[in-house]
């Protein structure tokens, strides 16, 4: 019991001496958590007469994009005597940020006025490790 009391007393004296001499040491540790998410998304790109709109051509696999990406895509088909057509509606947008496109495939096109709108399905990866 005396050895424990002596050790505590020695520790208190040591801290007091350090504080009196102006030497005080501080150590801290921070933990950073890199959060990566993967998922599936959708986006569109429009072209007119072979020229892509202001967003440019669609990204390729391996590209990092800051285009708006959506979680949901609804496709409605219309059949009439004049033919059939498809309409696409995207919803539930991902938070704006930079996303790595790991794979991409075109799932359809529509004609809106004089523009051809291309719809794409992508596998994406985001994270705060320099991408998002």
C-alpha positions, 0 to 999 in steps of 0.5 A: 500500500505504501508503494502505491501512495509513494508512486501517486505522490511522486506523480503529483510532484512531477506534474507540479514541477513541470507546471512550475517550470513552464514546460507543459506537454499536451498530446492529442489524437484525432480520428478521421473516418473515410466514408465511401458509399457505392450505389446505382444512379441515373442521369441524362445528357442532351445533344442537338445535331450531334453536339452535346449541350453545355454539360458536354458528353456523358462521362465514361467509366473511371471518370469523376463527374459532378453532374446531378445524379438521381436514385430513381428513374421511372419509365412510362411507355405509350402505344398508339396508332402512330407508334410507341414512345417512352418517357423517362422521369428521374427523381430522388437526387443524390446530394450534389458532389463529385462521384466516380463512375465505375460503370455506365450504360445507356438505357434509352433515348427520347426526342424532345423538340430538336434535342435527343436526350440520352438516359444512362444508368451508372454504378457510382462511388462517392466518399470524402476521400478526395472525391466528394 
